[in-house]
Amino acid sequence: MDADVVRAVNDLTTRWARELPAGNTVVSGLGLWPLLAILATAADEPGRAELAAAAGLPADQGSAQALALIQAIDGSADLHAALAVWVSEHLKLAESFDSVLPAPLVGMLTGKSAVDKPKLDAWAAEHTNDLIREMPLEITPDVMLVLASALSLRTTWVRPFTEQIKRVHNGPWSGGSWHWLERVDNDLDAVRRYDDLTVITVRGDADVDVLLGVGSGGQADVLTGLLGAAARPADGVPGSQLIDEGQPGTQLAPGVKVGQTTALRQDLKLTLPAFNVEAEHDLLALRELFGLSAVTTDPGEHGHFSAISPTPLAVGQAKQKVLARFYATGFEAAAVTSMALMRTSMPTRQARRLEVALDQPFAFAAVLRESRLPIVAGWVATPTVPGD
């Protein structure tokens, strides 16, 4: 897998993590990155440069690198990835369409939500093992193209946890009772200390591990620190060295202290609550971060994506639905990320007119002409005179 692409995905995820609100949440920079890379190749300036900067690679490499990444991911034992495009039957495509959008053309859009939405939902469910059953988009007649990625991960722990109901008596969770996981093994180096951050690696039985991070900073610092540590697995102080730094009861790192065991050799005891986190993100709320500022504006006559279609198009929706579950025997996660390119209004050379339609509740008032003194005023919630 291309090291520059891995670095770019990690950088995107780290920048995103810094912008997340406090509380339980989960994101997938990996699910978003291929879409940004593809759009960078397809976009005209200035959106092309913005998207390339967000994706972290030259715009002309975006589509090819996105497809290569999806193919590489799909070769994993535990991880599945898919990329797809749906195009409106009313959209005229540019001759360069196939070269800038390498994702498979899954189907056509009719513009009718009752027809299109079930197809997109079925694709999302198929490529996430039914973990996510809905494409996070609204289908309207103005949606001309949908670009989507799907990821699903299922792994089983090399050494499973035992599970129990446990009440916490100290710390920020004091007084709560949850499903708690616990296990003991001899892999001390599954724990590493990075300054004021502790990283624990929980190995899956194939090619996926789950990293857990605990530190003295806030949410953004710990999360971005964990992402940084993930890129430097050999750094930090390993647990086999940490254990010799203090006597029983000594705090060695955030969440780590020296204990005692009756076993014949040193071991590692790991406890944590089982968790199930789900989130849906409106990516346009962070359009500057994702390089979507220019391509979400009204482009006028020429559009932002002339390499896709001569029809003026802009990104009108961009969303991600994602979940992660950590339990006694394994871990599973899924993400569906989607973007909709919308038709924008074409300027006309004809004489203009104003068209006003009071086809919704409206107010009224009668006034004296010169003084503007109101005589009566009211509100029409529904029409009052039926037709014959």
C-alpha positions as CSV (number, residue, x, y, z in Angstrom):
1,M,0.0,0.0,0.0
2,D,1.4,3.4,-1.0
3,A,3.0,5.0,2.1
4,D,2.1,8.5,0.9
5,V,-1.6,7.6,0.7
6,V,-1.5,6.0,4.2
7,R,0.1,9.2,5.5
8,A,-2.5,11.3,3.7
9,V,-5.4,9.3,5.2
10,N,-3.9,9.6,8.7
11,D,-3.4,13.3,8.3
12,L,-7.0,13.8,7.2
13,T,-8.3,11.7,10.1
14,T,-6.1,13.6,12.6
15,R,-7.4,17.0,11.3
16,W,-10.9,15.8,11.5
17,A,-10.4,14.4,15.1
18,R,-9.4,17.9,16.3
19,E,-12.8,19.3,15.2
20,L,-15.0,16.7,16.8
21,P,-17.5,17.8,19.5
22,A,-17.0,16.4,23.0
23,G,-18.8,13.1,23.7
24,N,-19.1,9.6,22.2
25,T,-18.3,9.7,18.5
26,V,-16.5,7.9,15.7
27,V,-15.3,9.0,12.2
28,S,-13.7,7.3,9.3
29,G,-11.1,9.3,7.4
30,L,-10.5,6.3,5.4
31,G,-14.1,6.2,4.1
32,L,-13.9,9.9,3.2
33,W,-10.4,10.1,1.6
34,P,-11.1,8.3,-1.6
35,L,-14.1,10.5,-2.4
36,L,-12.0,13.7,-1.9
37,A,-9.2,12.3,-4.0
38,I,-11.6,11.4,-6.9
39,L,-13.3,14.7,-6.8
40,A,-9.9,16.4,-6.8
41,T,-9.1,14.8,-10.2
42,A,-12.6,15.6,-11.5
43,A,-12.8,19.2,-10.3
44,D,-12.0,22.5,-12.0
45,E,-10.1,25.3,-10.3
46,P,-10.3,26.6,-7.6
47,G,-12.0,23.5,-6.2
48,R,-9.4,21.2,-7.7
49,A,-6.6,22.8,-5.6
50,E,-8.7,22.8,-2.4
51,L,-9.6,19.2,-2.8
52,A,-6.1,18.1,-3.6
53,A,-4.8,19.9,-0.5
54,A,-7.4,18.2,1.7
55,A,-6.5,14.8,0.2
56,G,-2.8,15.5,0.5
57,L,-1.7,14.5,-3.0
58,P,-1.6,15.9,-6.5
59,A,-5.0,16.2,-8.1
60,D,-4.0,14.3,-11.2
61,Q,-3.2,11.2,-9.1
62,G,-6.4,11.3,-7.0
63,S,-8.6,8.9,-8.9
64,A,-6.0,6.3,-9.6
65,Q,-4.7,6.3,-6.0
66,A,-8.3,6.1,-4.6
67,L,-9.0,3.0,-6.7
68,A,-5.7,1.4,-5.8
69,L,-6.4,2.1,-2.1
70,I,-9.9,0.5,-2.2
71,Q,-8.5,-2.5,-4.0
72,A,-5.6,-2.9,-1.5
73,I,-8.1,-2.6,1.4
74,D,-10.3,-5.3,-0.1
75,G,-7.4,-7.7,-0.1
76,S,-7.4,-7.7,3.7
77,A,-8.7,-10.7,5.5
78,D,-10.8,-8.6,8.0
79,L,-11.6,-5.5,6.0
80,H,-13.9,-5.0,3.0
81,A,-14.1,-1.9,0.9
82,A,-16.2,-0.8,-2.0
83,L,-16.6,2.3,-4.2
84,A,-19.5,3.1,-6.4
85,V,-21.1,5.7,-8.6
86,W,-24.8,6.3,-9.6
87,V,-25.6,8.7,-12.4
88,S,-28.9,10.4,-13.3
89,E,-30.5,9.2,-16.5
90,H,-30.9,12.8,-17.3
91,L,-27.2,13.8,-17.0
92,K,-25.1,14.1,-20.1
93,L,-21.6,12.8,-19.4
94,A,-18.3,14.3,-20.6
95,E,-16.0,12.3,-22.7
96,S,-13.4,12.3,-19.9
97,F,-15.9,10.8,-17.4
98,D,-14.4,7.3,-17.3
99,S,-10.9,8.6,-16.7
100,V,-11.7,10.8,-13.8
101,L,-14.3,8.5,-12.1
102,P,-12.8,5.0,-11.9
103,A,-15.3,3.7,-9.5
104,P,-17.7,1.1,-11.0
105,L,-20.9,2.6,-12.3
106,V,-23.4,0.7,-10.2
107,G,-26.6,2.1,-11.7
108,M,-28.8,5.0,-12.8
109,L,-30.8,7.5,-10.8
110,T,-34.3,8.3,-11.8
111,G,-34.6,11.3,-9.5
112,K,-37.5,9.5,-7.7
113,S,-36.6,8.8,-4.1
114,A,-39.0,5.8,-3.8
115,V,-37.1,4.2,-6.7
116,D,-33.5,5.2,-6.1
117,K,-33.2,5.2,-2.3
118,P,-33.9,1.5,-1.8
119,K,-31.2,0.7,-4.4
120,L,-28.6,2.8,-2.6
121,D,-29.6,1.5,0.8
122,A,-29.3,-2.1,-0.4
123,W,-25.8,-1.3,-1.6
124,A,-24.8,0.1,1.7
125,A,-26.2,-2.9,3.6
126,E,-24.5,-5.4,1.2
127,H,-21.0,-3.8,1.6
128,T,-21.2,-3.3,5.4
129,N,-22.5,-6.8,6.3
130,D,-25.8,-5.2,7.2
131,L,-24.2,-3.0,9.9
132,I,-25.4,0.1,8.0
133,R,-28.6,-0.3,6.1
134,E,-29.1,3.2,4.8
135,M,-27.2,5.5,2.5
136,P,-26.9,8.8,4.3
137,L,-28.3,11.0,1.5
138,E,-31.6,12.5,0.4
139,I,-32.5,11.7,-3.2
140,T,-34.2,14.6,-5.0
141,P,-34.7,15.3,-8.8
142,D,-31.7,17.7,-8.6
143,V,-29.2,14.9,-7.6
144,M,-27.3,14.1,-10.7
145,L,-24.6,11.9,-9.4
146,V,-23.9,10.0,-6.2
147,L,-20.3,8.9,-5.3
148,A,-20.1,6.6,-2.3
149,S,-17.6,4.4,-0.4
150,A,-18.4,1.6,2.1
151,L,-16.1,-0.1,4.6
152,S,-16.8,-3.0,6.9
153,L,-14.5,-4.6,9.5
154,R,-14.9,-7.7,11.6
155,T,-12.1,-9.2,13.6
156,T,-11.8,-11.7,16.4
157,W,-9.4,-11.2,19.3
158,V,-6.4,-13.6,19.5
159,R,-7.2,-13.8,23.2
160,P,-10.8,-13.1,24.1
161,F,-12.0,-11.1,27.1
162,T,-14.2,-12.3,29.9
163,E,-17.3,-10.2,30.5
164,Q,-19.1,-9.1,33.7
165,I,-21.4,-6.4,35.0
166,K,-19.3,-4.0,37.0
167,R,-20.1,-0.9,39.1
168,V,-17.4,1.8,39.0
169,H,-16.7,3.4,42.4
170,N,-14.0,6.0,41.5
171,G,-13.2,8.5,38.8
172,P,-15.5,10.3,36.3
173,W,-17.7,7.2,35.8
174,S,-18.2,6.7,39.5
175,G,-21.6,5.3,40.4
176,G,-22.3,3.8,36.9
177,S,-22.7,0.1,36.1
178,W,-21.7,-1.4,32.7
179,H,-20.6,-4.5,30.8
180,W,-16.9,-4.7,31.6
181,L,-14.3,-6.6,29.8
182,E,-11.1,-8.2,31.3
183,R,-8.3,-10.4,30.2
184,V,-4.8,-11.4,31.2
185,D,-1.9,-12.3,28.9
186,N,1.9,-12.2,28.8
187,D,2.4,-9.6,26.0
188,L,3.7,-6.7,28.1
189,D,4.7,-4.8,25.0
190,A,1.1,-4.5,23.9
191,V,1.3,-1.4,26.2
192,R,3.5,1.5,25.2
193,R,4.0,5.0,26.8
194,Y,4.3,8.0,24.5
195,D,5.0,10.9,26.8
196,D,1.7,11.5,28.6
197,L,-0.2,9.1,26.4
198,T,-0.6,5.3,26.9
199,V,-1.4,3.2,23.8
200,I,-2.7,-0.4,24.2
201,T,-2.7,-2.7,21.2
202,V,-5.5,-5.4,21.1
203,R,-4.6,-7.9,18.4
204,G,-7.1,-9.4,16.0
205,D,-6.7,-12.9,14.7
206,A,-6.0,-11.8,11.1
207,D,-4.6,-8.5,9.9
208,V,-6.4,-5.9,12.1
209,D,-5.5,-4.6,15.5
210,V,-7.4,-2.1,17.6
211,L,-5.5,0.6,19.5
212,L,-6.7,2.1,22.7
213,G,-5.4,5.4,24.0
214,V,-5.6,7.0,27.4
215,G,-3.9,10.3,28.4
216,S,-3.9,13.3,30.6
217,G,-5.1,15.7,27.8
218,G,-8.5,16.4,26.4
219,Q,-10.5,14.5,23.8
220,A,-8.8,16.1,20.8
221,D,-5.3,15.8,22.2
222,V,-5.7,12.1,23.2
223,L,-7.4,11.1,19.9
224,T,-4.9,12.9,17.7
225,G,-2.1,11.6,19.9
226,L,-3.3,8.1,19.4
227,L,-3.4,8.6,15.6
228,G,0.1,9.9,15.7
229,A,1.3,6.9,17.8
230,A,-0.4,4.6,15.3
231,A,2.0,5.8,12.7
232,R,5.0,5.2,15.0
233,P,4.4,1.8,16.5
234,A,8.0,1.2,17.4
235,D,8.3,4.5,19.4
236,G,7.5,5.0,23.0
237,V,8.5,3.0,26.0
238,P,7.3,-0.7,25.9
239,G,5.6,-2.3,28.8
240,S,8.5,-4.8,29.4
241,Q,10.6,-1.7,30.2
242,L,7.9,0.2,32.1
243,I,7.3,-2.6,34.5
244,D,10.8,-2.2,36.0
245,E,10.3,1.5,36.7
246,G,8.4,1.2,40.0
247,Q,7.1,-0.8,42.9
248,P,3.6,-2.2,43.3
249,G,1.1,0.6,43.3
250,T,3.3,3.0,41.3
251,Q,1.6,4.9,38.5
252,L,3.8,4.4,35.4
253,A,1.7,6.1,32.7
254,P,-1.9,7.3,32.2
255,G,-4.1,4.3,33.1
256,V,-1.0,2.1,34.0
257,K,0.3,1.1,37.4
258,V,2.4,-1.8,38.8
259,G,0.4,-4.6,40.3
260,Q,1.1,-8.1,41.6
261,T,0.3,-11.6,40.4
262,T,0.6,-15.1,41.7
263,A,1.6,-16.3,38.2
264,L,5.1,-17.5,37.6
265,R,5.9,-14.8,35.1
266,Q,5.1,-11.2,34.6
267,D,1.8,-10.5,32.8
268,L,-0.6,-7.8,31.6
269,K,-4.1,-7.3,32.9
270,L,-6.4,-5.2,30.7
271,T,-9.8,-4.0,31.7
272,L,-12.2,-1.7,29.9
273,P,-15.9,-1.3,29.2
274,A,-17.5,-2.8,26.1
275,F,-18.6,-0.1,23.8
276,N,-20.9,0.5,20.9
277,V,-20.5,4.0,19.3
278,E,-22.5,5.3,16.3
279,A,-22.4,8.7,14.6
280,E,-23.6,10.5,11.5
281,H,-21.6,13.4,10.2
282,D,-22.6,16.2,7.9
283,L,-19.3,16.8,6.1
284,L,-20.4,20.2,4.8
285,A,-20.3,21.5,8.3
286,L,-16.5,21.3,8.0
287,R,-16.3,22.1,4.3
288,E,-13.1,24.1,4.6
289,L,-11.4,21.2,6.4
290,F,-12.3,18.8,3.6
291,G,-11.6,21.1,0.7
292,L,-15.2,21.5,-0.2
293,S,-15.6,25.3,0.0
294,A,-15.4,26.1,-3.7
295,V,-17.2,23.1,-5.1
296,T,-20.3,23.7,-2.9
297,T,-20.9,27.2,-4.2
298,D,-23.1,28.1,-7.2
299,P,-20.7,27.8,-10.1
300,G,-22.7,29.7,-12.6
301,E,-22.7,28.7,-16.2
302,H,-19.7,26.2,-16.4
303,G,-20.0,24.2,-13.1
304,H,-17.2,22.8,-11.0
305,F,-16.9,19.4,-12.7
306,S,-16.6,19.9,-16.4
307,A,-14.6,16.6,-16.6
308,I,-17.7,14.8,-15.4
309,S,-20.5,16.6,-17.3
310,P,-21.1,19.9,-19.3
311,T,-24.1,20.3,-16.9
312,P,-23.2,22.7,-14.1
313,L,-22.7,20.6,-11.0
314,A,-21.9,21.4,-7.4
315,V,-21.5,19.2,-4.2
316,G,-24.9,19.6,-2.5
317,Q,-24.7,16.8,0.1
318,A,-21.8,15.1,1.8
319,K,-22.4,12.7,4.8
320,Q,-20.9,9.8,6.6
321,K,-22.6,7.2,8.8
322,V,-20.2,5.2,10.9
323,L,-20.2,2.8,13.9
324,A,-17.7,0.9,16.0
325,R,-18.3,-2.0,18.5
326,F,-15.8,-3.4,20.9
327,Y,-16.9,-6.6,22.7
328,A,-15.6,-9.7,24.5
329,T,-14.7,-11.7,21.4
330,G,-13.9,-9.1,18.8
331,F,-14.4,-5.8,17.1
332,E,-16.5,-4.6,14.2
333,A,-16.9,-1.3,12.4
334,A,-18.6,0.0,9.3
335,A,-18.8,3.3,7.5
336,V,-20.7,4.6,4.5
337,T,-19.6,7.9,3.1
338,S,-21.5,9.6,0.3
339,M,-21.5,12.7,-1.8
340,A,-24.2,14.0,-4.1
341,L,-23.4,16.3,-7.1
342,M,-26.4,18.5,-7.7
343,R,-27.6,20.3,-10.8
344,T,-27.3,24.1,-10.6
345,S,-29.4,26.6,-12.4
346,M,-28.3,27.6,-15.9
347,P,-28.4,31.3,-16.7
348,T,-30.8,32.2,-19.4
349,R,-30.5,34.8,-22.2
350,Q,-34.3,35.5,-22.3
351,A,-36.0,38.4,-20.7
352,R,-36.5,37.9,-17.0
353,R,-39.7,37.8,-15.0
354,L,-40.7,37.5,-11.4
355,E,-42.9,34.5,-10.6
356,V,-44.7,34.6,-7.2
357,A,-46.8,31.7,-6.0
358,L,-48.6,31.9,-2.7
359,D,-49.0,28.2,-2.5
360,Q,-48.3,28.1,1.3
361,P,-49.7,29.9,4.3
362,F,-49.3,33.7,4.0
363,A,-50.2,36.9,5.7
364,F,-52.2,39.9,4.6
365,A,-52.9,43.5,5.7
366,A,-55.1,46.5,4.5
367,V,-53.6,49.9,5.1
368,L,-54.5,53.5,4.4
369,R,-52.5,54.6,1.4
370,E,-50.9,57.8,2.6
371,S,-50.6,57.3,6.3
372,R,-50.0,53.5,5.9
373,L,-52.4,53.0,8.8
374,P,-53.3,49.4,9.0
375,I,-56.9,48.6,8.9
376,V,-57.0,44.8,9.1
377,A,-54.3,42.2,8.9
378,G,-54.5,38.5,9.0
379,W,-53.0,35.1,8.1
380,V,-54.3,32.5,5.6
381,A,-53.4,29.1,6.8
382,T,-55.6,27.2,4.3
383,P,-57.7,28.4,1.3
384,T,-61.3,29.1,2.4
385,V,-63.2,29.0,-0.9
386,P,-63.6,25.5,-2.3
387,G,-63.9,25.0,-6.1
388,D,-67.2,24.1,-7.6
